[in-house]
Amino acid sequence: MIYNGIKDKVAIITGAGMGIGYAIAELLLKNGARVVVNDLDKKAVKSSFAGLEKKFPDRCSLFVGDAGDMEVIDKLVQFTIEKYGQIDFVIPNAGITLFGDFFKFTPSEFDEVISLNMKGAFFLVQKTGEIMKKQGNGGRIVLMSSITGIKGYPDLTAYSMTKAALQMMAKSLVLALAPHQITVNAVAPGATLTERTKEEEPDYAGTWGKLIPTGIVGKPKDMAETCLFLLSEGAAHINGQTLVVDGGWTVIGRYPEDLE
Ligand SMILES: NC(=O)c1ccc[n+]([C@@H]2O[C@H](COP(=O)([O-])OP(=O)(O)OC[C@H]3O[C@@H](n4cnc5c(N)ncnc54)[C@H](O)[C@@H]3O)[C@@H](O)[C@H]2O)c1
C-alpha cells in the first residue's frame, strides 16, 4: 500500500536486518523514504541489506551497532544527519526476547533486556527528538511494544515489563513532544512469524494460529503496514496510542469450552 507523507522523509530504524524491522524498512523505501537501517549482526544483515540497496540505491544506508549502547546511539544519529541532513521518523524496533524462569533470572539477564528494549528506545528518542525540535517540522516516533506488554506470558516477565513500559513511554512523551508536532505511538504485535520465531518453533504458524481467532499468525508485513500508517499523514491526529496487531488474540479469554 502507498501512504501519504512518507516520500523524501528520513527514517532511522533499529534491529532492521530481518523480521519486523526489515519489513518496515522495505515498506518505507517503497513509499519513497530515505532509511538508515541499523542492526547488530554485521554478517547476517549484509546480505539482507544488499537486497534493499540494490532495489533502492541512494536511499538506504546501513549502520551496524548495538542499539542499546549509548555511544552507538549517538553515532547512529550523527551518521543519519551527515548522510541525509535531517531526521523525520524514528522506529526503535530492536528488542531482545529473553525467556527465563523468574526464580532463576539473573541481574545481568535483566540488565540485558532493559538495556536494549527500554534504555535503547528511550535515548534514541531523546537524541532524535532534540533534533526534530530544532528542525521545527514535526516528526513521528513509533515504538515497538508487544501484546506481552498487555497480558502475561510464561517465562517472559522482564521482557513483558519492558514492552508495557514502551506503551507508557508513548503516553508520557506526548507531553514533551506534542508541542513540537512530534507524535509518538506504539505498535504491539501479537505472535508474528519471523526468521527468529520460526527457529524457536518450527511449526510456529500452526501452533500459534490455533490460539488466534482468525487462525492466522501475524506477518512482518502486517506490522509494517500498521507502522507506515502511524507514520503517514492519515495518522496526524493519533498520539500516545498503542495499536495492537494480533488477529484478535488479546481481546478473547479462555472459556470452559476450551477445556473440553
Ligand atoms: N516476532 C514477534 O512475534 C514479536 C511479537 C511482539 C513484539 N515483537 C517485537 O518486535 C521487534 C522486532 O521483532 P523481530 O522478531 O522481528 O526481531 P528479531 O529478534 O528477529 O531481530 C531483528 C533484528 O534485530 C537485530 N538485533 C538484535 N539485537 C540488536 C541490538 N542490540 N542492536 C541492533 N540490532 C539488534 C537482530 O540482529 C535482527 O537482525 C522486537 O522489539 C520484538 O520484541 C516481536
The ligand as a Tripos MOL2 file, in Angstrom:
@<TRIPOS>MOLECULE
LIG
   44    48     1     0     0
SMALL
NO_CHARGES

@<TRIPOS>ATOM
      1 N1          8.2810  -11.5960   16.3230 N.am      1 LIG1
      2 C1          7.2880  -11.4840   17.1920 C.2       1 LIG1
      3 O1          6.4420  -12.3960   17.3260 O.2       1 LIG1
      4 C2          7.1430  -10.2340   18.0350 C.ar      1 LIG1
      5 C3          5.9800  -10.1090   18.8010 C.ar      1 LIG1
      6 C4          5.8340   -8.9680   19.5860 C.ar      1 LIG1
      7 C5          6.7990   -7.9860   19.5740 C.ar      1 LIG1
      8 N2          7.9250   -8.1460   18.8190 N.ar      1 LIG1
      9 C6          8.9230   -7.0880   18.8760 C.3       1 LIG1
     10 O2          9.1780   -6.5860   17.5920 O.3       1 LIG1
     11 C7         10.5500   -6.2220   17.4520 C.3       1 LIG1
     12 C8         11.1660   -6.9760   16.2890 C.3       1 LIG1
     13 O3         10.9570   -8.3530   16.4930 O.3       1 LIG1
     14 P1         11.5490   -9.4610   15.4840 P.3       1 LIG1
     15 O4         11.0010  -10.7620   15.9210 O.co2     1 LIG1
     16 O5         11.3530   -9.0010   14.0840 O.co2     1 LIG1
     17 O6         13.0870   -9.3160   15.8630 O.3       1 LIG1
     18 P2         14.3170  -10.3460   15.7170 P.3       1 LIG1
     19 O7         14.5670  -10.9840   17.0290 O.co2     1 LIG1
     20 O8         14.0970  -11.2060   14.5380 O.co2     1 LIG1
     21 O9         15.5210   -9.3400   15.4590 O.3       1 LIG1
     22 C9         15.5120   -8.4430   14.3610 C.3       1 LIG1
     23 C10        16.8890   -7.9100   14.1590 C.3       1 LIG1
     24 O10        17.3150   -7.1920   15.3190 O.3       1 LIG1
     25 C11        18.7150   -7.3290   15.4350 C.3       1 LIG1
     26 N3         19.1830   -7.0100   16.7810 N.ar      1 LIG1
     27 C12        19.1820   -7.8010   17.8810 C.ar      1 LIG1
     28 N4         19.7580   -7.1560   18.9110 N.ar      1 LIG1
     29 C13        20.1250   -5.9330   18.4590 C.ar      1 LIG1
     30 C14        20.7850   -4.8330   19.0430 C.ar      1 LIG1
     31 N5         21.2010   -4.8750   20.3160 N.pl3     1 LIG1
     32 N6         21.0040   -3.7430   18.2810 N.ar      1 LIG1
     33 C15        20.6270   -3.6900   16.9810 C.ar      1 LIG1
     34 N7         20.0160   -4.7340   16.3750 N.ar      1 LIG1
     35 C16        19.7580   -5.8320   17.1010 C.ar      1 LIG1
     36 C17        18.9530   -8.7980   15.0450 C.3       1 LIG1
     37 O11        20.3100   -8.9990   14.6180 O.3       1 LIG1
     38 C18        17.9390   -9.0000   13.9200 C.3       1 LIG1
     39 O12        18.5090   -8.8300   12.6390 O.3       1 LIG1
     40 C19        11.2050   -6.5260   18.7920 C.3       1 LIG1
     41 O13        11.2460   -5.3670   19.5860 O.3       1 LIG1
     42 C20        10.2680   -7.5510   19.4130 C.3       1 LIG1
     43 O14        10.3100   -7.5170   20.8220 O.3       1 LIG1
     44 C21         8.1140   -9.2500   18.0460 C.ar      1 LIG1
@<TRIPOS>BOND
     1     1     2 1
     2     2     3 2
     3     2     4 1
     4     4     5 ar
     5     4    44 ar
     6     5     6 ar
     7     6     7 ar
     8     7     8 ar
     9     8     9 1
    10     8    44 ar
    11     9    10 1
    12     9    42 1
    13    10    11 1
    14    11    12 1
    15    11    40 1
    16    12    13 1
    17    13    14 1
    18    14    15 2
    19    14    16 1
    20    14    17 1
    21    17    18 1
    22    18    19 2
    23    18    20 1
    24    18    21 1
    25    21    22 1
    26    22    23 1
    27    23    24 1
    28    23    38 1
    29    24    25 1
    30    25    26 1
    31    25    36 1
    32    26    27 ar
    33    26    35 ar
    34    27    28 ar
    35    28    29 ar
    36    29    30 ar
    37    29    35 ar
    38    30    31 1
    39    30    32 ar
    40    32    33 ar
    41    33    34 ar
    42    34    35 ar
    43    36    37 1
    44    36    38 1
    45    38    39 1
    46    40    41 1
    47    40    42 1
    48    42    43 1
@<TRIPOS>SUBSTRUCTURE
     1 LIG1         1 GROUP 0 **** ****
